[in-house]
Amino acid sequence: MSPPHYSVAWKKNHIVLVLCVLLHPENELDFPSVGFQCAGNRRTAMSKTKTVKGVGWGVSAIGNAVWGGSKLSDVLELVGIPKLTSTTKFGGKYVEFVSIDRCKEENGGPYKASITLSQATNPEADVLLACEMNGEPLNRDHGYPLRVVVPGVIGARSVKWLEAINIIAEECQGFFVQKDYKMFPPSVNWDNINWSSRRPQMDFPVQCVICSVEDMTTIPPGKVKISGYAASGGGRGIERVDVSVDGGKSWMEASRFQKSGIPYTADDDDNSDKWAWVLFEVTAEIQQSTEIIAKAVDSAGNVQPEKVEDIWNLRGILNTSWHRIQLQVIDSNP
C-alpha cells in the first residue's frame, strides 16, 4: 500500500472513517511499548477447576510491541471532535471499530467493538490507529493495513483489519461486546446466564506469570532463576512482585525492569512504559521439591486472588490467580 492518507465520509449522525483512506503522514508517530493480553490468558488452568468455554490458552496469550501510527484523538480532532469530548453535538458517546473480518457469531457480519468517546479523545489514553508494529508495516495476522490499539484493555477491543470507525450514541451491540467477554461469578452457568446483567470487560486486572520454569519441571538442587512478566490494565504500574519458593510460607521481592540497565519504577516517567508489561527476576536456593508462587501488586494496590476457584467463570476469562509451579528436585549425585 502506498503512503497512507485519510479523508472523512459523513453519514447522517455518524462520522465514518473508511479504510480506503488512511493516515496523514505528518501525524504519524512512534508509540511507546504496549502489552496486549487476551481476556482468556491462563484459561487452561481455570478449566482444571471446572470446564469452561473458549480457546485453551496457557500463559502466553499476551505480547508486547512498539507501534507506529496516529493517535485516534488527533484524527478525530481533524474531523471536528475536540480532545476530551464525552458527547458530540449529535449525541455520540461511543467510538465503534468495525473490521473487514466477518465471523459466524455476527451471522456473517463484521467483528466490531467500542470504547467510550471520552477515552478515544483523551490523548493520555494513547488510543492509536496503527499501521506499523516494531518498526515494520503491520503483517496480515496483526491487522494489515490498519488496526486500532487500545492500551490497558483486553485484546478483544483492539480491532484488526479496520474498515470503519463510527461515532454512535449507544455502546456497540456486537456479539463480542454484548454476549462475550463479560465477568460472571462462579454461580452463573449456561442455564441461568443473563448477558445484560454485566458490563463488557475493558481493563484487565493485575496479572503475574512465571515463565522461566514450567510446571512439573525436574531440576537438580541449587540456585534457580525465577523470572516472568507482570502487567495491569488501565495504565497502572507494577508496584512489586512477590515470589515464594516454599508454597507461600515465606516471600521475597523480585527485581523489576522494562528497559535494559534502567531500574523500573511504577510511576509514569522516563523509566517506565505505563502500557507495557514489566519483567521480573529473582534467584533462589532450592534443595527439595516445592511449589513456586508468584503474585503482583499494581500501583493502585490491587492484588491477585489466591485461588482460581474464587474467580472461576463459565467463559474462563481473567484468570489472574496466584501463579503456581510445581518443581521436582532430584539429586543425581546423592
Secondary structure, DSSP 4 states (H G I P E B T S, - for coil): -PSP----EEETTEEEEETTS---GGG-EEEEEEEEE-TTTTHHHHHTTS--SS----S--EEEEEEEEEEHHHHHHHTT--TT-SS-TT---EEEEEEEEE-GGGTT-EEEEEEEHHHHT-GGG--EEEEEETTEE--GGGTTT-EEE-TTB-GGGS-SSEEEEEEESS----HHHHSSS----TT--TTT--GGGSPPP-B---EEEE-SS-TTEEE-SEEEEEEEEEE-STT--EEEEEEESSTTSS-EEPEEESSTTSB--SSSSTT--TTS-EEEEEEEEE-S-EEEEEEEEETT--B--S-GGGG--TT-----SPEEEEEEE--S--
